[in-house]
Amino acid sequence: MHRERSKDSESLFYDRALLLHGGKRNEVLTLAETEQFGRDSFGDADYVSIYGMPPREWYGRGVRLLGRTAVECTRDSLGNHIGLDVASVAAQMPVKQWMVIDPFAGSCNTLFWILRHLPNAVGIGFESDAQVFELTRTNLAAVDQKIEVVHGDYESLLEQVRVSNDGAIAVFVAPPWGSALDESRGLDLRLTTPPVSDVIDRAAHQFPERMLLVATQVYEKVDAASLADVRARLDWSELRIYDINEKGRNHGVLLGTKRLAAR
């Protein structure tokens, strides 16, 4: 069904540049703008589907997103794949209790999907940006999701995490990509903010006696040297790219474990 642009979007092309680096970066998007981003960039008005709902449904429930969050959030189709793959690796490990940590939670949609697929798991998301944190906290309440999201930087908040004696930790590593992603050259994992390797090193240092399952979100094109640098920090790893975008620009996940190789 064709849906008209809002008056304030008629002269704008709603792409990554406008929403992530341009005038819409810190603005709360209208429903029409959210759908226009999907149409202009991916040919799909429902592209920004989160919490298991298309934009028209989640917007009607009171969920609101900033321009940059609409670009950087993990949409449902991708979050579902990541959640399923994290759960499939976790099932091969001799652990029954999981703490799932998202150090850069944003909308918390990836955490939403991982927790949906991973039994016996609790989750916590960290968000350093006050505006994103307040919106996400309100959004989760609007859709009746009791996911804990905490305001603050991931380094200090990691130090406060407590895990049961028989529990293991799964970390979803997706720091803001910003200029780390170039659609022609691909994603350089050394240029995310902070670098992906720094996040993995800090988690390993903070939980030295724990088995770690690490899921790093990637792009279909990844700088080879940066990928090798991340994989060198893991005992086992596997790269999976999902063919879920009809116009290309697919995303994926690098799954890895530390202190235990998956079977």
LOTORRO-126321 format. One record per residue (C-alpha): residue in one letter; z, x, y negated. Coordinates in steps of 0.5 Angstrom, whole numbers, plus 2048, in hexadecimal, padded with zeros to 3 digits. Layout:
aZXY...
***
This chain:
m800800800h7FE8037F9r8048047F4e8038057EDr80580B7E9s80B80A7E4k80980A7DDd80C8117DCs8088147E2e8018127E0s7FF8197DDl80381D7E2f8018207E9y8078207EDd8078277F1r80C82C7F3a80B8307ECl80D82A7E8l8138277ECl81682E7EEh8148337E8g81282E7E2g8158287DEk8178247E4r81B8297E7n8228267E5e82081F7E4v8228197E8l81B8177EBt81980F7EBl81780C7F1a81080C7EEe8108147EDt8138157F4e80D8117F7q8088157F2f80B81C7F4g80981A7FBr8028177FAd80081D7F5s8038227F9f802820801g7FE819800d804815803a8088117FEd80E811803y80E819804v815819801s818815807i820817808y82681480Bg821811810m81E80D80Ap81780D806p81880E7FFr8188067FDe81E805802w82280B800y8218097F9g8238027FAr8298047FDg82B8087F7v82980F7F9r8268147F3l82381B7F3l8228207EEg81B8227EEr81D8297F1t8208267F6a81A8217F8v8168287F9e81C82C7FDc81F826801t81D826808r81982080Ad81B81B810s81581E814l817825813g81F824814n81E82081Ah81A82681Di81F82B81Bg82582681Dl821826824d82082D825v82782F823a82A82A828s82582D82Dv82883482Ca82F83282Ca82E82E832q82D835836m833838833p83A838836v83D834831k83F82D830q84282D829w83E82F823m83F83081Bv83882F818i838832811d83383180Cp834837806f82F834801a82F82C803g82B8297FDs82A822800c82E823806n82882080At82782680Fl82E826811f82E81E811w82881F817i82C82581Al83282181Br82E81B81Eh82B81F823l831824825p837821828n83E823827a83D826821v84082681Ag83C828814i83D82A80Dg83882C807f839830801e83682F7FAs8378347F4d83382F7EFa83882A7ECq8328257EBv82F8257F2f8368257F5e83881F7F1l83181B7F3t83281D7FAr83981B7FBt8378147F7n8318147FCl835815802a83A810800a83480B7FFv83180B806d83880B809q83881380Ck83E81680Ci83C81D80Ce840822808v83D825802v84182A7FEh83F82D7F7g83F8357F7d83C83B7F8y83A83C800e83E843800s8458417FEl84483A802l84283E808e849841808q84C83B808v84983880Er84E837814v84B83681Bs84F834822n850839827d84B83782Bg846835826a83F839824i83B83981Ea83483681Cv832838815f82C835812v82983B80Da824838808p82683B801p8228397FBw81B83C7FCg81983C7F5s8138417F4a8148447FBl80F83F7FDd8088407FBe80383B7FFs7FE841800r802846802g808842805l80F843805d813849804l81A848807r81C84E803l81B84B7FCt81F8447FDt8258437F9p8298477FCp82584A802v825847809s82884D80Cd82D84E807v830847809i82F848811d83384F810r83984B80Ca839846811a83A84B817h83F84F813q843849811f843847818p84384D81Ce84684A823r841844823m83B842826l836841821l83083C821v82B83E81Ba826839819t82283C813q81D837810v81683B80Fy80F83980Ce809839811k80784080Ev80D84580Ed80C84C80Ba80C850811a81185680Fs81685180Cl81684D813a817853817d81D855813v82084E814r81F84E81Ca82285581Cr82985281Al82884D820d82984F828w824849829s81F846825e819841825l81583F820r812838820i80D83581By80C82D81Bd80682A81Ai808824816n804824810e7FD822810k7FB82680Ag7FE82C80Cr804830809n80882F80Fh80F831810g813834816v81A837818l81C83E81Bl82183C820g826842822t82C844825k831849824r83684B829l83384782Fa82B847831a829840832r82683F839
***
